Amino acid sequence: VNARDIGGYRTIDGRTVRTGVVYRADQLNKLTPADLAELSRRQVREIDDLRTVYERALAPDRVPTGAHDNWYDVVGETPLPQLMSSLAGGPEMYRAFITAPGANRAVAAVLRDVIDNGRNGDAVLFHCTAGKDRTGWVAAVLLTLLGVDRDTVVEDYLLSNHYRGADPGDLLG
């Protein structure tokens, strides 16, 4: 529902972010054989899952043949009371993307996968459950590092509401 290439954006210095290198998505447990074949065709060799162990247990990834499935939990190392507060939405959730134990390590791991696979001509797909908050944060960091202007980064982040048909105030992460 919320899968897309994050390439194609113009950077501040007039360049364009390459397409076909990095994809963002929601959970992958419902991928069809046609979806898996399409990811293989697009040379997706790394799947970076940003979800907690609980989310992964409830909805395990379906991964294309030949792809490596990585787990880079953005918020799961947070102590349980704070984790529950974070997953409930609001400012605590967004703060956890930066302050939770392991959060920065998780984002850095995705960035390394993007660099390593981009050199080989392969692609990376990263995702969380809805593909909007944790995934949106990682996409925002990556696009910012690539030199995309802030308004465009915010616009990309908010596109998830459109693709998901989200109601105002939707807190699903």
C-alpha positions as semicolon CSV with decimal commas, in nm:
position;residue;x (nm);y (nm);z (nm)
1;V;0,000;0,000;0,000
2;N;0,275;0,245;0,096
3;A;0,566;0,127;-0,118
4;R;0,765;0,362;-0,337
5;D;1,103;0,448;-0,482
6;I;1,258;0,742;-0,297
7;G;1,462;0,848;-0,597
8;G;1,378;1,121;-0,844
9;Y;1,388;1,415;-0,604
10;R;1,596;1,721;-0,696
11;T;1,872;1,822;-0,457
12;I;1,956;2,173;-0,349
13;D;2,254;2,178;-0,587
14;G;2,044;2,073;-0,888
15;R;2,128;1,704;-0,903
16;T;1,867;1,426;-0,891
17;V;1,851;1,138;-0,643
18;R;1,896;0,816;-0,841
19;T;1,593;0,596;-0,886
20;G;1,594;0,218;-0,854
21;V;1,836;0,215;-0,559
22;V;1,624;0,267;-0,247
23;Y;1,263;0,174;-0,182
24;R;1,048;0,233;0,125
25;A;0,744;0,028;0,217
26;D;0,503;-0,094;0,477
27;Q;0,518;-0,452;0,614
28;L;0,600;-0,728;0,368
29;N;0,400;-1,019;0,508
30;K;0,128;-0,995;0,242
31;L;0,350;-0,982;-0,066
32;T;0,221;-1,194;-0,352
33;P;0,439;-1,405;-0,580
34;A;0,405;-1,124;-0,837
35;D;0,524;-0,869;-0,578
36;L;0,824;-1,084;-0,491
37;A;0,908;-1,128;-0,861
38;E;0,888;-0,749;-0,909
39;L;1,129;-0,690;-0,620
40;S;1,367;-0,945;-0,774
41;R;1,336;-0,772;-1,112
42;R;1,427;-0,443;-0,942
43;Q;1,735;-0,612;-0,794
44;V;1,631;-0,565;-0,430
45;R;1,905;-0,755;-0,249
46;E;1,864;-0,613;0,103
47;I;1,545;-0,591;0,305
48;D;1,588;-0,375;0,616
49;D;1,311;-0,432;0,870
50;L;1,274;-0,151;1,126
51;R;1,005;-0,322;1,336
52;T;1,014;-0,463;1,688
53;V;1,050;-0,833;1,760
54;Y;0,677;-0,844;1,841
55;E;0,578;-0,697;1,505
56;R;0,811;-0,935;1,323
57;A;0,660;-1,235;1,506
58;L;0,305;-1,129;1,418
59;A;0,378;-1,054;1,051
60;P;0,703;-1,212;0,925
61;D;0,856;-1,067;0,610
62;R;0,816;-1,239;0,275
63;V;1,149;-1,183;0,103
64;P;1,238;-1,226;-0,265
65;T;1,469;-1,512;-0,352
66;G;1,831;-1,406;-0,318
67;A;1,758;-1,109;-0,091
68;H;1,904;-1,076;0,258
69;D;1,660;-0,990;0,539
70;N;1,812;-0,759;0,803
71;W;1,654;-0,659;1,131
72;Y;1,736;-0,309;1,250
73;D;1,483;-0,241;1,527
74;V;1,452;0,136;1,568
75;V;1,266;0,141;1,901
76;G;1,259;-0,211;2,045
77;E;1,557;-0,175;2,278
78;T;1,360;0,085;2,473
79;P;1,248;-0,030;2,822
80;L;0,896;-0,174;2,800
81;P;0,700;0,113;2,965
82;Q;0,868;0,369;2,737
83;L;0,829;0,139;2,436
84;M;0,454;0,113;2,493
85;S;0,432;0,491;2,526
86;S;0,639;0,535;2,209
87;L;0,430;0,292;2,004
88;A;0,112;0,467;2,118
89;G;0,213;0,766;1,906
90;G;0,260;1,131;1,976
91;P;0,583;1,314;2,053
92;E;0,730;1,022;2,253
93;M;0,722;0,800;1,945
94;Y;0,908;1,051;1,730
95;R;1,157;1,123;2,008
96;A;1,229;0,749;2,033
97;F;1,347;0,740;1,671
98;I;1,646;0,942;1,790
99;T;1,685;0,867;2,160
100;A;1,590;0,498;2,196
101;P;1,883;0,266;2,263
102;G;1,985;0,131;1,924
103;A;1,787;0,384;1,718
104;N;2,087;0,565;1,573
105;R;2,262;0,233;1,514
106;A;1,958;0,108;1,321
107;V;1,943;0,416;1,098
108;A;2,318;0,400;1,036
109;A;2,288;0,033;0,936
110;V;2,026;0,115;0,673
111;L;2,245;0,395;0,537
112;R;2,541;0,155;0,515
113;D;2,326;-0,097;0,326
114;V;2,220;0,175;0,082
115;I;2,583;0,274;0,018
116;D;2,711;-0,083;-0,013
117;N;2,431;-0,205;-0,240
118;G;2,428;0,112;-0,450
119;R;2,793;0,049;-0,537
120;N;2,699;-0,299;-0,665
121;G;2,398;-0,181;-0,866
122;D;2,163;-0,355;-0,624
123;A;1,873;-0,202;-0,434
124;V;1,763;-0,178;-0,071
125;L;1,407;-0,179;0,060
126;F;1,347;-0,063;0,417
127;H;1,017;-0,082;0,600
128;C;0,824;-0,084;0,925
129;T;0,460;-0,178;0,983
130;A;0,274;0,105;0,808
131;G;0,577;0,245;0,627
132;K;0,517;0,596;0,750
133;D;0,683;0,684;1,080
134;R;1,000;0,479;1,136
135;T;1,035;0,430;0,762
136;G;0,956;0,797;0,703
137;W;1,221;0,901;0,952
138;V;1,489;0,690;0,783
139;A;1,383;0,824;0,441
140;A;1,395;1,180;0,576
141;V;1,748;1,128;0,712
142;L;1,865;0,976;0,384
143;L;1,706;1,242;0,162
144;T;1,845;1,517;0,384
145;L;2,197;1,370;0,366
146;L;2,161;1,356;-0,014
147;G;2,082;1,727;-0,022
148;V;1,706;1,729;-0,081
149;D;1,545;2,046;0,057
150;R;1,343;2,028;0,377
151;D;1,005;2,108;0,216
152;T;1,046;1,817;-0,026
153;V;1,156;1,584;0,255
154;V;0,846;1,680;0,456
155;E;0,627;1,633;0,146
156;D;0,771;1,283;0,094
157;Y;0,708;1,200;0,460
158;L;0,346;1,312;0,436
159;L;0,284;1,119;0,111
160;S;0,230;0,812;0,327
161;N;-0,098;0,960;0,447
162;H;-0,214;0,979;0,085
163;Y;-0,101;0,628;-0,012
164;R;-0,254;0,476;0,301
165;G;-0,579;0,673;0,275
166;A;-0,516;0,775;0,635
167;D;-0,767;0,968;0,838
168;P;-0,648;1,281;1,020
169;G;-0,495;1,178;1,352
170;D;-0,416;0,823;1,235
171;L;-0,149;0,695;1,477
172;L;-0,068;0,358;1,315
173;G;0,311;0,337;1,296
